[in-house]
Amino acid sequence: MSNTSQEYDSIIKICTDIFTKKMKDYGSAWRILRTSSLTDQIFIKAKRIRSIEEKGVSKIDEGIRSEFIAIVNYCIMALIQLELGESENIELESEECLTLYNKHFYASKSLMESKNHDYDEAWREMRLSSLTDLILMKLLRTKQIEDNDGKTLISEGIGANYADILNYAVFALIKIEEEVK
């Protein structure tokens, strides 16, 4: 599993770099979004990935790699929003934002390591398209929970779904990086 851990860290660096640069460009404007809006943003990205997978071609000069990175970053934004709650003050200092970003990324990594141990790295034998489908299923579950005002009878909550989606996207990115090598 140490290889997976190192590969995960490599993906964290890629996603963090993009997140940090976008924070410099846009600040914390994303804090205006409700978590349901972030769910929809992630959904749009996952639907585009599935569309490209099914059609085998993209008319926009951006492949699925950038969309999986966006999914990771939107998931972390959503986890931060869940933690901080909605607020009139959307300003978040870069340093504080990055601290929260890393906190949620490493919490998701810890979750991945536990699940990866129990599932014996089954994701490595999965198709990329299956990871996309799992992300879409988790998003539909999240939307249902949001439509139920966050209440569940037996299921994990919204945050757990975001963490799972984030980890599926990281697995997809690891697979994509392996193909490039």
N, C-alpha and C positions, 0 to 999 in steps of 0.2 A: 504493500500500500504506500510505501514511501515514494515510489515513482508517481503515483496518483497525487500525493500531497505536493510534490515538487511541480508537477504539471499544473495543479490547481493554483499554486502560488504564481506561476508564470502567467496564467490567465488573469489573476488578480492584478498583476502589474499592468497588463495591457488595458484592462477596464478602468483601473484607477487613473492611469495616464489620461485617458480620454475624458473621464469624469472631471478631473482636475482642470484640464484645458477648457472644457465647457463651462466650468464654474468661473474661470477667468473671463470668458466671453460674455456669459449671461448672468453671473451671480447666482443667487438662489431663487430665481424667478419661478422655478418648478414648485416651490413651496405653496404657491397659490392653488395648485391642483389638489382636489379631494382624492382620497385613495381610490374611489371608484373611477375617477378619470385616469389615474395611473394604471389601473387594471385594464381600462379600454386602450390605453397607449400600448401596453404589453400585448394585448390581443391583436391590435393592428399589425404589430411587428411579427407576431407568430403567424398570422394569416398570410402575410407577405411571404414569409419563409415557405409555408406550405404551398402557396401558389407557384413560387419559383421551383420548388421540388417537383410539383405535378406537371408544370409546363416545360420544365427543363431549360428555360430561358428567362432572362430579366431584361426589361426594356430600359430600366434605370441602371446607370453604371455603378451599382453597388450590389455586391453579392449578399449571401446570407450571413457571412461572418459578421459584418457590421450590425446586422439586425440582432444576432445573438448577443453581441456586446451591449446593444441598446436594451435588450431584455434584462440582462444582468443589472445594468445601471438603473433602469426604471424600477426593478424589484427592490433595490437598495433604497431608492428614493421613497418607495411605498412603505418600506419597513421604518424608515426615519419618520415619515408622516404619522404612522401608527404610534410610534413612540412619543413624538412631540405633540401630536394632535393638531387640529386646525387652529390657526391663529391669525389675527389681524396683522401681526408683525411677521412678514415672510422673510425678512432679512436674517441671514445666517452667515456669520463670519466664516471665511474659507477654512480656517484652522479647526473650528468647532465642527463644521460640516464634514471635513475629512476624517476627524476623529469618529464621528457617528458612522460615516461610510465604512471605515475600517472595522468598527465594532460589529456591524451587521454582516460584513463580508466574512469575518473570521468566525462569527457565530454560525453562519451558514456552512462554513468549511467544517466546523466541529460536528455539526449535524451530518454532513456528508460522510465524514470519517466513520461515524457510528453506523450509519446505514450501509455504507460501502463494505464495512466489515461483515455485517450480517448478511448482505446480499452477495458477498464474494465477488464484487466488481462485475456483476452481470451486465451493467451498462456498456462495458467494452464490447460485448457481443451483439449489442443492439444496433439497429440501423439508425442513421441520423433522422430519417423520417419518423421513426417511432418516438424519438425524443421530442420532435416537434409536436407530434400528436399528444404526448403526455403533457406537454406545456399547455396546449389548447384545452385539454380536458381539465387540468388544474385551474385554468382561467375561467372556464364555464362553472366549475364548482365555486370559485371565488365570487363570481358574479351572483350566483344563487345565494351564497351566504350574505353578500352585501344587500341583495334584495330582501333578505330576511332580517335586516337591521343588525347583522353581525351575529345573530343567534344561531346556535347549532344544538342538535339533540345529542349527537354522539360523535360528530366529526371534529377534526382539528379546526382551528380558527383560520382567519384570513392570513395572519402572519406566517403560520406554518406552510400555507400554500405558496406564499411569496418565496419563502426559503427553499421549498422544493423546486419551484420554477427556476429560481436562480441557479440551483445546483444542476438541473437538467440542461440549462443553457451553458453552464461551465463545461459539463461533459461534452456537449455538442462542439464547443470551441476547442476542447482538447482533441476531439476526433478530427476537426478541420485542420488544426495545427499539425497533427500527425500526417495527414494527407499531403501537406505542403512539403514536409521533410523528404 
